[in-house]
Amino acid sequence: MIRLLKILFKAMIEVGNTIITAITIGTASVQRIDWGSDQVWPVNTGHSITISPSSTAVTSAAQTTYITISVTADTNTWTVSTSSSWITDLEKRSNSQARFKVSGNTAIDGRTGIIEFKIDGDTYATYTVTQAAAAPVISLYPTSIEKEFNGTTGTVYVTTNIPSWQAYKQPDVSWASITANTNSIDYYIAANTGEVNRRFWIVASGMGVSAETEVFQYAGYVFRTSDGTTSRVVSSGGGSFSIMVVSQYQGNRTPASYSIGRNDIGLEFASSGQTDVGYYFAFGVPARTAITSGMAAITFTQTESNRTIGYQVYQNAAAPAVIPSGVTSAATYGQWVLGTITTVKNTGPGGNYDVKGIAIVRDTPIDKGYTATVSMTYYYGVPTTGYTVTDETLTLTQGEEFTVNNVTYYGYWLHLPQLNQGISQVTKFTVLTS
């Protein structure tokens, strides 16, 4: 109080008969100053204004409809004004009435405004308007985002009345990052190299309220074998097998095809079918008679992306044939033997010699039907005659056998004895399962 009086003494400087009335004390609004029993500010010129009510409290932060103030003044020349921009449509409706509206308060702080009633520029009454603070709000735009599998950036826009808010990821994924700005959030999403779609949420929060934007990213092209392998080994006995190919885009199955390149094992396509994630391709491999291994190369292609998978099928070599007793000049092909079998001994001018025939035999019973192909078989006779047999296709039936010199062989006579025959060269001999 003492400090206030010192300020008043210093401010009130008399010049002639006039008391200076412009007084400012910090940021306070001084409505009246008395000196003893006299009112010294505002200067009383003999006029009077009475208002009813003298204040109002606007509890809602939203815009308020018209509020009316009753005015009683000793002159009709009174005016009404305010320096608060959020008090709108302020007007003198009649000599006994003024009215105004209150704009919506979007701030989280309450506010106070003063309406002044004046005569000849002097204030005779004041009306106080207080308005409640707005509730804290925050919103994001857009609220959902969809992105392709490739890396990308973007911006989410923030609308809020919260002076200090935070942004974070939920969950805190490693493949995305965000940066909060004044009224926006920038984001970066890395390329999705996985096989599934993924998502996270950008969250902005403060003062107990929050908003979020869902960010969804599609998976890209996925093309691989289901077990991750690119090769397979099959036994010399051959058989059927299938390869499962995962072919997807954005989590959905996409078409795939195959082609066969090098093919040392007689691999043949059998069938294909669809699965939830891709396709299976079935192939057949015949039994191998060669005592060396073989290989077939398959290329799978994803139609939409043109991605490829190289796949190799290796077949084990057939075990060397066991040469049955009585077979001479033998050439072995897996479990099969192409050789000569002595039938009788003949005596001729040149001496004794064996009479032989050429046969296809094995040391175990023929358990199923086979097809045999013999190409470019050279055989010779005595004394100098030579013969060539080209491209013979034979049927080796299940259980087929023959007997020579009281010995039973599992197999097939290829050529009956003609002179002293023997095998010189075989350029191709295959035995295929029927």
C-alpha positions as CSV (number, residue, x, y, z in Angstrom):
1,M,0.0,0.0,0.0
2,I,2.8,2.4,0.9
3,R,4.4,1.7,-2.5
4,L,1.1,2.4,-4.3
5,L,0.7,5.8,-2.5
6,K,4.3,6.8,-3.5
7,I,3.4,6.1,-7.1
8,L,0.2,8.1,-6.8
9,F,2.0,11.1,-5.3
10,K,4.5,11.1,-8.0
11,A,1.9,10.8,-10.7
12,M,-0.4,13.5,-9.5
13,I,1.3,16.7,-10.6
14,E,-0.8,19.8,-10.5
15,V,-0.5,22.1,-13.4
16,G,-2.5,25.2,-12.6
17,N,-6.0,24.0,-11.7
18,T,-5.6,20.7,-13.6
19,I,-4.7,17.4,-12.0
20,I,-2.9,15.0,-14.5
21,T,-5.1,11.9,-14.7
22,A,-3.0,9.6,-17.0
23,I,-1.8,7.0,-14.6
24,T,-0.3,3.6,-15.3
25,I,0.8,1.2,-12.6
26,G,2.5,-1.7,-14.2
27,T,-0.1,-3.5,-16.3
28,A,-2.9,-2.9,-13.8
29,S,-6.1,-1.2,-15.0
30,V,-6.9,1.6,-12.5
31,Q,-10.6,2.4,-12.5
32,R,-10.8,5.2,-9.8
33,I,-8.5,7.2,-7.5
34,D,-9.7,9.2,-4.5
35,W,-7.7,11.9,-2.7
36,G,-9.2,12.3,0.8
37,S,-12.9,12.6,0.3
38,D,-12.5,13.7,-3.3
39,Q,-12.5,11.6,-6.4
40,V,-9.5,12.7,-8.4
41,W,-9.6,10.1,-11.2
42,P,-11.4,9.8,-13.4
43,V,-12.2,13.5,-13.1
44,N,-15.8,14.0,-12.0
45,T,-17.4,16.5,-14.2
46,G,-20.8,16.1,-12.7
47,H,-22.0,13.3,-15.0
48,S,-23.0,9.8,-13.9
49,I,-23.5,6.4,-15.6
50,T,-24.9,3.3,-13.9
51,I,-24.8,-0.1,-15.6
52,S,-26.4,-3.4,-14.7
53,P,-24.9,-5.9,-14.4
54,S,-21.4,-4.7,-14.0
55,S,-19.7,-7.9,-15.2
56,T,-20.3,-11.3,-16.7
57,A,-18.4,-14.6,-16.6
58,V,-18.6,-16.5,-19.9
59,T,-18.0,-20.1,-18.7
60,S,-18.1,-21.5,-22.2
61,A,-15.1,-21.2,-24.5
62,A,-17.4,-21.3,-27.5
63,Q,-18.8,-18.2,-29.1
64,T,-21.5,-16.6,-26.9
65,T,-24.8,-15.0,-28.2
66,Y,-25.7,-11.4,-27.5
67,I,-25.3,-10.2,-23.9
68,T,-27.3,-7.0,-22.9
69,I,-26.2,-4.3,-20.5
70,S,-28.8,-1.9,-19.0
71,V,-27.5,1.7,-18.9
72,T,-28.7,4.7,-16.8
73,A,-27.0,8.0,-17.6
74,D,-27.6,11.6,-17.0
75,T,-27.1,12.3,-20.6
76,N,-27.8,10.5,-23.8
77,T,-24.4,11.3,-25.3
78,W,-22.7,8.3,-23.6
79,T,-20.6,6.0,-25.7
80,V,-19.4,2.4,-25.3
81,S,-16.1,0.9,-26.4
82,T,-13.5,-1.8,-25.7
83,S,-9.9,-2.6,-26.7
84,S,-10.5,-6.4,-26.5
85,S,-10.8,-7.7,-30.1
86,W,-12.6,-10.9,-29.0
87,I,-15.6,-8.8,-27.6
88,T,-17.5,-8.3,-30.9
89,D,-20.5,-6.5,-32.2
90,L,-20.3,-4.0,-29.3
91,E,-22.9,-1.3,-29.9
92,K,-25.2,1.2,-28.2
93,R,-28.6,-0.2,-28.9
94,S,-30.5,2.7,-27.3
95,N,-30.1,5.4,-24.7
96,S,-30.6,2.7,-22.0
97,Q,-29.1,-0.4,-23.5
98,A,-25.8,-1.7,-24.9
99,R,-25.0,-5.2,-26.1
100,F,-22.1,-7.3,-27.3
101,K,-21.0,-10.9,-28.2
102,V,-18.0,-12.9,-27.2
103,S,-15.9,-14.8,-29.8
104,G,-15.0,-18.3,-29.2
105,N,-11.8,-18.9,-27.1
106,T,-9.5,-21.4,-28.8
107,A,-6.7,-20.8,-26.3
108,I,-6.1,-23.0,-23.2
109,D,-5.9,-19.9,-21.1
110,G,-8.9,-17.9,-19.8
111,R,-9.1,-14.1,-20.6
112,T,-10.6,-10.9,-19.3
113,G,-11.8,-7.9,-21.2
114,I,-13.1,-4.4,-20.2
115,I,-16.0,-2.5,-21.8
116,E,-15.9,1.3,-21.0
117,F,-18.9,3.6,-20.9
118,K,-17.9,7.2,-21.5
119,I,-19.2,10.8,-21.7
120,D,-17.1,13.3,-23.5
121,G,-14.2,10.9,-23.5
122,D,-14.2,10.3,-19.8
123,T,-15.0,6.9,-18.4
124,Y,-17.8,6.7,-15.9
125,A,-18.4,3.0,-15.7
126,T,-16.7,-0.2,-16.7
127,Y,-18.1,-3.7,-17.5
128,T,-15.8,-6.8,-17.0
129,V,-16.1,-9.8,-19.2
130,T,-14.3,-13.0,-18.3
131,Q,-14.2,-16.1,-20.5
132,A,-13.2,-19.6,-19.6
133,A,-10.3,-21.4,-21.3
134,A,-10.8,-23.8,-24.2
135,A,-10.3,-27.5,-23.6
136,P,-7.0,-28.8,-25.0
137,V,-7.5,-30.3,-28.4
138,I,-5.1,-31.8,-31.0
139,S,-5.8,-33.4,-34.3
140,L,-3.8,-34.8,-37.2
141,Y,-4.4,-34.8,-41.0
142,P,-4.6,-37.2,-42.7
143,T,-5.6,-39.8,-40.1
144,S,-4.5,-42.7,-42.3
145,I,-1.8,-43.2,-44.9
146,E,-1.1,-46.1,-47.4
147,K,2.3,-46.4,-49.0
148,E,3.9,-48.7,-51.5
149,F,6.8,-51.0,-50.6
150,N,9.5,-48.6,-51.7
151,G,11.0,-46.0,-49.4
152,T,9.1,-42.7,-49.1
153,T,8.7,-39.5,-47.1
154,G,5.6,-37.4,-46.2
155,T,4.0,-34.9,-43.8
156,V,1.2,-35.1,-41.3
157,Y,-0.4,-31.8,-40.4
158,V,-1.1,-30.9,-36.7
159,T,-4.0,-28.6,-35.5
160,T,-3.9,-27.9,-31.8
161,N,-4.2,-25.2,-29.1
162,I,-1.6,-26.9,-26.9
163,P,1.5,-24.7,-26.8
164,S,3.9,-27.6,-26.2
165,W,3.1,-31.1,-27.6
166,Q,5.2,-34.2,-28.4
167,A,5.3,-36.7,-31.3
168,Y,6.3,-40.3,-31.2
169,K,5.9,-43.6,-33.0
170,Q,3.7,-46.5,-31.8
171,P,5.2,-49.0,-31.8
172,D,8.7,-47.6,-32.0
173,V,9.6,-49.4,-35.3
174,S,13.2,-49.1,-36.6
175,W,12.2,-48.8,-40.3
176,A,10.5,-45.4,-39.9
177,S,11.5,-42.1,-38.4
178,I,9.6,-38.9,-37.6
179,T,10.4,-35.2,-37.0
180,A,8.1,-32.8,-35.2
181,N,7.8,-29.2,-36.5
182,T,5.6,-26.3,-35.3
183,N,2.4,-27.4,-37.0
184,S,3.4,-30.6,-38.7
185,I,5.2,-34.0,-38.4
186,D,7.5,-35.2,-41.2
187,Y,8.0,-38.9,-41.6
188,Y,10.4,-41.3,-43.5
189,I,9.6,-44.9,-44.2
190,A,12.3,-47.3,-45.4
191,A,11.6,-49.8,-48.3
192,N,9.7,-52.9,-47.2
193,T,11.9,-55.8,-48.2
194,G,9.9,-58.3,-46.1
195,E,7.1,-60.6,-47.2
196,V,4.3,-59.0,-45.1
197,N,2.5,-55.7,-45.0
198,R,3.4,-53.6,-42.0
199,R,2.1,-50.5,-40.1
200,F,2.8,-48.1,-37.3
201,W,1.0,-45.0,-35.8
202,I,2.3,-41.4,-35.6
203,V,1.0,-40.1,-32.3
204,A,0.9,-36.4,-31.1
205,S,0.0,-35.7,-27.5
206,G,0.0,-33.1,-24.8
207,M,-2.1,-32.0,-21.7
208,G,-3.7,-35.4,-21.5
209,V,-5.1,-35.5,-25.1
210,S,-3.7,-37.2,-28.2
211,A,-4.3,-37.9,-31.8
212,E,-2.9,-40.5,-34.2
213,T,-2.4,-41.3,-37.8
214,E,-2.1,-44.9,-39.0
215,V,0.7,-45.5,-41.5
216,F,0.3,-48.7,-43.6
217,Q,3.0,-50.0,-46.0
218,Y,2.5,-52.8,-48.4
219,A,5.0,-55.6,-48.9
220,G,6.9,-55.5,-52.2
221,Y,7.5,-58.3,-54.6
222,V,8.4,-61.6,-52.9
223,F,9.8,-64.4,-55.0
224,R,11.6,-67.4,-53.6
225,T,11.2,-71.1,-53.0
226,S,9.2,-72.0,-49.9
227,D,12.1,-73.6,-48.2
228,G,14.7,-71.2,-49.4
229,T,16.7,-73.8,-51.4
230,T,17.7,-73.5,-55.1
231,S,18.8,-77.1,-55.7
232,R,17.8,-80.7,-55.0
233,V,19.4,-84.1,-55.3
234,V,17.3,-87.1,-56.4
235,S,18.3,-90.7,-56.3
236,S,19.3,-92.7,-59.4
237,G,16.0,-94.5,-59.1
238,G,14.2,-91.3,-60.2
239,G,10.7,-90.4,-59.1
240,S,8.4,-87.5,-58.7
241,F,9.0,-84.3,-56.8
242,S,7.6,-80.8,-56.5
243,I,9.0,-77.3,-55.9
244,M,6.9,-74.7,-54.0
245,V,7.4,-71.1,-55.2
246,V,6.3,-68.1,-53.0
247,S,5.2,-65.4,-55.5
248,Q,3.5,-62.4,-54.0
249,Y,3.0,-58.7,-54.4
250,Q,1.4,-56.6,-51.6
251,G,0.7,-59.8,-49.8
252,N,-1.3,-61.3,-52.6
253,R,-0.4,-64.2,-54.9
254,T,1.0,-63.3,-58.3
255,P,1.6,-65.5,-61.4
256,A,4.8,-67.5,-62.0
257,S,6.1,-69.7,-64.7
258,Y,8.9,-72.1,-65.4
259,S,11.3,-73.2,-68.2
260,I,13.7,-76.1,-68.4
261,G,17.2,-75.5,-69.7
262,R,20.0,-78.0,-69.6
263,N,18.5,-81.5,-69.0
264,D,20.9,-84.4,-68.6
265,I,18.4,-86.5,-66.6
266,G,15.3,-86.5,-68.7
267,L,13.3,-84.3,-66.3
268,E,9.8,-83.6,-67.4
269,F,7.1,-81.2,-66.1
270,A,4.1,-83.0,-64.6
271,S,1.7,-80.5,-63.2
272,S,1.3,-77.2,-61.3
273,G,-1.2,-75.7,-58.9
274,Q,-1.9,-72.6,-56.8
275,T,-1.5,-72.1,-53.1
276,D,-2.3,-69.1,-50.9
277,V,1.2,-67.6,-51.4
278,G,2.3,-68.9,-54.8
279,Y,2.5,-72.1,-56.9
280,Y,3.8,-75.6,-56.8
281,F,5.4,-77.2,-59.8
282,A,5.7,-81.0,-60.0
283,F,8.3,-82.8,-62.1
284,G,9.2,-86.4,-62.9
285,V,12.7,-87.8,-63.2
286,P,13.3,-91.2,-64.8
287,A,15.6,-93.8,-63.3
288,R,19.2,-93.2,-64.2
289,T,21.2,-96.0,-65.8
290,A,24.4,-94.0,-66.5
291,I,27.1,-94.5,-63.9
292,T,27.8,-90.7,-64.0
293,S,25.5,-88.1,-62.3
294,G,23.3,-85.7,-64.3
295,M,21.7,-82.3,-63.9
296,A,18.7,-80.4,-65.1
297,A,18.4,-76.6,-64.8
298,I,15.0,-75.0,-64.2
299,T,14.3,-71.2,-64.3
300,F,11.2,-69.9,-62.5
301,T,10.0,-66.4,-63.5
302,Q,7.6,-64.1,-61.6
303,T,5.5,-62.7,-64.3
304,E,4.8,-59.1,-63.0
305,S,8.3,-58.3,-61.8
306,N,10.3,-60.5,-64.2
307,R,12.3,-61.8,-61.3
308,T,13.8,-65.2,-61.7
309,I,15.0,-68.1,-59.6
310,G,17.6,-70.5,-60.9
311,Y,16.9,-74.1,-59.7
312,Q,19.1,-77.2,-60.3
313,V,18.1,-80.8,-60.0
314,Y,21.0,-83.2,-59.6
315,Q,20.5,-87.0,-60.0
316,N,22.9,-89.5,-58.5
317,A,24.8,-91.9,-60.8
318,A,23.5,-95.4,-61.1
319,A,25.5,-98.0,-59.2
320,P,27.9,-100.0,-61.5
321,A,26.2,-103.1,-62.7
322,V,27.2,-106.5,-61.4
323,I,28.2,-108.6,-64.4
324,P,26.5,-112.0,-64.4
325,S,28.7,-115.1,-64.8
326,G,29.1,-116.1,-68.4
327,V,29.0,-112.5,-69.8
328,T,32.1,-111.4,-71.6
329,S,33.1,-108.2,-73.4
330,A,30.6,-106.3,-71.2
331,A,29.7,-102.6,-71.2
332,T,27.8,-101.5,-68.1
333,Y,25.1,-98.9,-67.9
334,G,23.8,-98.5,-64.3
335,Q,22.3,-101.9,-63.3
336,W,22.2,-103.0,-66.9
337,V,24.9,-104.9,-68.9
338,L,25.3,-104.9,-72.7
339,G,27.6,-107.8,-73.4
340,T,28.3,-111.1,-75.2
341,I,27.3,-114.5,-73.9
342,T,29.0,-117.7,-75.2
343,T,26.6,-120.3,-76.4
344,V,28.8,-123.1,-77.7
345,K,32.3,-123.8,-78.9
346,N,32.7,-124.5,-82.6
347,T,35.6,-126.1,-84.4
348,G,36.7,-124.7,-87.7
349,P,39.6,-124.4,-90.0
350,G,41.1,-121.8,-87.9
351,G,40.7,-123.8,-84.7
352,N,38.2,-123.8,-81.8
353,Y,36.2,-120.6,-81.2
354,D,33.3,-119.4,-79.1
355,V,29.9,-118.8,-80.7
356,K,28.5,-115.7,-78.8
357,G,25.4,-113.6,-78.9
358,I,24.8,-110.0,-77.8
359,A,22.3,-109.5,-74.9
360,I,21.0,-107.0,-72.4
361,V,21.0,-108.5,-68.9
362,R,21.1,-107.6,-65.2
363,D,21.9,-109.5,-62.1
364,T,18.4,-109.1,-60.5
365,P,14.9,-109.9,-61.8
366,I,13.2,-107.3,-64.0
367,D,10.7,-105.8,-61.6
368,K,8.7,-103.7,-64.1
369,G,8.5,-103.0,-67.7
370,Y,11.2,-101.0,-69.3
371,T,12.0,-99.4,-72.7
372,A,15.5,-99.8,-73.9
373,T,17.2,-97.8,-76.7
374,V,20.5,-99.0,-78.2
375,S,22.2,-96.7,-80.7
376,M,25.3,-97.3,-82.9
377,T,26.3,-100.7,-81.5
378,Y,29.4,-102.1,-83.3
379,Y,30.1,-105.7,-83.1
380,Y,32.5,-107.9,-85.0
381,G,32.8,-111.4,-86.3
382,V,35.5,-113.9,-87.2
383,P,37.5,-113.6,-89.2
384,T,37.0,-110.0,-90.3
385,T,33.4,-109.2,-90.9
386,G,32.1,-106.2,-89.0
387,Y,28.5,-105.2,-88.3
388,T,26.8,-102.0,-87.1
389,V,23.3,-101.8,-85.5
390,T,21.7,-98.4,-85.3
391,D,18.9,-97.2,-83.1
392,E,17.1,-100.2,-81.8
393,T,14.2,-99.7,-79.4
394,L,13.3,-102.7,-77.3
395,T,10.7,-103.6,-74.8
396,L,12.0,-105.3,-71.6
397,T,8.9,-106.8,-69.9
398,Q,8.6,-107.5,-66.3
399,G,10.1,-110.9,-65.4
400,E,11.7,-111.3,-68.8
401,E,14.6,-113.9,-68.8
402,F,16.3,-116.4,-71.1
403,T,18.6,-119.4,-70.6
404,V,21.9,-120.2,-72.3
405,N,24.0,-123.3,-71.4
406,N,21.7,-124.1,-68.5
407,V,22.3,-120.6,-67.1
408,T,19.3,-118.3,-66.7
409,Y,19.8,-114.6,-67.3
410,Y,17.4,-111.7,-66.4
411,G,17.3,-109.9,-69.7
412,Y,16.8,-109.9,-73.4
413,W,18.6,-111.4,-76.4
414,L,19.6,-108.5,-78.6
415,H,21.2,-110.5,-81.4
416,L,21.5,-114.3,-81.7
417,P,24.9,-115.8,-82.3
418,Q,26.4,-115.2,-85.7
419,L,30.0,-116.3,-85.9
420,N,32.1,-115.0,-83.1
421,Q,30.4,-111.8,-82.1
422,G,31.6,-109.2,-79.7
423,I,31.0,-105.6,-78.6
424,S,33.4,-103.0,-80.0
425,Q,31.6,-99.7,-79.2
426,V,28.3,-98.5,-78.0
427,T,27.6,-94.7,-78.4
428,K,24.3,-94.7,-76.6
429,F,22.4,-97.1,-74.4
430,T,19.4,-96.0,-72.2
431,V,16.9,-98.0,-70.3
432,L,13.8,-96.0,-69.3
433,T,11.0,-97.0,-67.0
434,S,7.8,-97.6,-68.9
